[in-house]
Amino acid sequence: MKALIDKIFNPSSRVEFFFLAIPFVLWVYCFLNFFTGHLSFQADAISYADHIGFYTDNLSKGVFPLWDPTWYNGAPNDFFLRRIGDVNPLLFLIVSLKWIGVSSATAYIIFLGVYYFLAGWAFYLIARFLLADRFYAFMAYILFLFSSWGSEIFYNYIIIIFVPIIWFFYFLLSFSREPKKSSFLGMCLCVGLVVTTYIPFFFAIIVTIFTFLFGLFYGREFIAFLKHGLGFLGKNRIFAALCIIFLLASCVPALMFYKESKSGEFVLPNRHSGADTSSAVAVGLENVSSGDIISHGYFDRIFDDHAHIDMGDIYIPYIFFLILLAAAVGRVNKLIFFLLFNILALSLITITSAAGVHRFLYEHIIFFKFIRNIYYFFWLAMLPMVILLSMTAFKSLLTAIDNSSKKTVWLIYIMACHLIFAVFLFRHQGVLMGAWAAIFISLIYFLIYFICEKKSSYAAGFFLLLLAVFIQSVQVYHSLDNKLFQAERDAVHAQQMGQNPKKERLSLYYVSSWFAILVNYIDPKVLDDYRQHQFILYDNVAPYGDNPEFLKALQASMASNINIAFLPRSESAPQDWKSDQEAASQAELDPVSAGELSIVRRDANTWVLKAHLPNSRFLVINDNYNSGWHAFINGHPCRLFRANVSFKGLWVPSGESSIVLRFASPQRYLLHFALTAFFAGIFLYLLMLLRKEKRLGPYA
């Protein structure tokens, strides 16, 4: 037994990785219904799974999807590429799994699990660095793993940006201890991954506050860090220059997307309303206020009613609160104050409805106008810092006990803390049995701590506290499973009963600005019926102006299939219009079945068609128009119109014709493939450096 304990807590041991895996396997068990597909993703996690699946499906076919034809009749995909971080090398895990025959859904859930493990691993390394003790680092890792962070990955998307953020801080701490290429490159890679997302501003704010407070609390160390950093850059100029080039290159997709967001070709109505900047991704102040952490009520079930816990509710195992309560009399050190002030600073920003800090920052700092879900600061920084703070206080408490000659007094105090917390819980409603078991196991751990030698109590503490956290968490997440299963059964029942049969207008999040007009002004059933036809051939083309009366006429034309396509007067000329009085009254709704059109090839970015027409006709492709599309007939560029308000249209000559429509330029695809390869190369180089320098070796 002693040999095993020495292996686990020996600084040169490699066994620790397997002891990180044990809690992770137990965590997987807590969410087994998600991993086996019995439960579906919730809220934003659904769309992120879809978009990552769409991206990796296309990438595995050699196609870089800059257009998404499945999203509200087609939309530029750059918005979703920025959300998922398309250059992330770990997305190739999904591609690789698909290549060996794993289904898309299974490949994605494996990726998600691996990604969350990476987050927990980085958090453990940070805790080990700061606390200089593996036992407390393990405890911090367990609390983080089984907190409601574990359910958030099935509920929203912030795990995508959290992983590079937390690894950035690990590499930053490593660099501060000993400046090496692996740490510097790791920081650059993490910054690059964050910058390629469309909301890197969470990261910028967290780092800014961290840097300011680090300089305030650790002034001497901060100056030394700057000196060592400048010395490293001076000694490795070529390497530093390459890293700077990499960071500049990583900014290109975000800058291109920002420029596109000001073009007016797409809108985000629910997000942009009330914003005072022209970018479509800017957020109105009232939309930010609705996303603060207080208004959502996520703390409502932190101590009770876990039987009805919901996705997004904040849950932290009760061991965390017991530790904080017991450590209240422990010695306070500089690290505790540093973490506490970081948490308080972020809290002032997060509580938008109760403090004026956010409004001031929103009005005076431009990038605050692009942050909507302000409560994400809790998940990205505040919760991890609170756990680190609790473990710092826990270490201080146990150190005080070890150095004290009055062990009996401390034992009575610890037992009193457990009794007080039990009485506190007894006054709350719906406390699950797992919570009482956790308190009992915690008390057993402390009794062992007072009886056994330090290393033995550490080993017992690891397994006992893990058991306490797991017993409570598995019951809490089982209750969550039951609630989600019931919600799915209710939804199926409502569908079977034929409830809500009326066709409702689409709820728009991100959409072509012209398609949004159709959704808002055309009867939903008429528009839905019209969209069922992929291609329509017209003989007549007429101009229209921007007025509500035209939209009524367009609705009537769509409903009756009148043989007239409409082009905006401001974007066409008389030679583009045509009126054929002898033409049929109805447009051709199925030219493929009629033998006039055939699809040769199609992918996310390209249409290749063959046409055989007795006379020149106007083809409308009911995929949304965008200025990034280019059309070619028989190898020659031709004019592509915005037809029927939102769709693609072009004149096709009589006879045999080869039609090619392509989104974006070849140079754009080359840029994206090059950036993806660049990030993959940097990632592989980092792994090589880490292996060479053994950078992930322990500090504790």
Secondary structure, DSSP 8 states (H G I E B T S, - for coil): -HHHHHHHH-TT-STHHHHHHHHHHHHHHHTHHHHTTSS---THHHHHHHHHHHHHHHHHTT---SEETTSTT-EETHHHHHHHTTT-TTHHHHHHHHHTT--HHHHHHHHHHHHHHHHHHHHHHHHHHHH--HHHHHHHHHHHHHSTHHHHTTT-STHHHHHHHHHHHHHHHHHHHS--HHHHHHHHHHHHHHHTSS-THHHHHHHHHHHHHHHHH-HHHHHHHHHHHHHHHHHTHHHHHHHHHHHHHHHHHHHHHHHHHTSSSEE-HHHHTT--SS-TT---HHHHHTTSTTTTTTTTTSSS-GGG--TT-----HHHHHHHHHGGGS---HHHHHHHHHHHHHHHHH-TTT-SHHHHHHHH-GGGGG---TTHHIIIIIHHHHHHHHHHHHHHHHHHHHT-S-HHHHHHHHHHHHHHHHHHHHTSS---HHHHHHHHHHHHHHHHHHHS-HHHHHHHHHHHHHHHHHHHHHHHHHHHHHHHHHHHHHHHHHHHTT-S-S------SSEEHHHHHHHHHS-HHHHHHHHT-SEEEESEEEEE-SSHHHHHHHHHHHHHTBSEEEEEGGG--GGG-B--TTS-SB-BS-TTTTTSEEEEEEETTEEEEEEEESS-EEEEEEEE--TTEEEEETTEEE--EEETTTEEEEEE-SEEEEEEEEES-HHHHHHHHHHHHHHHHHHHHHHHHHHHHTTTS---
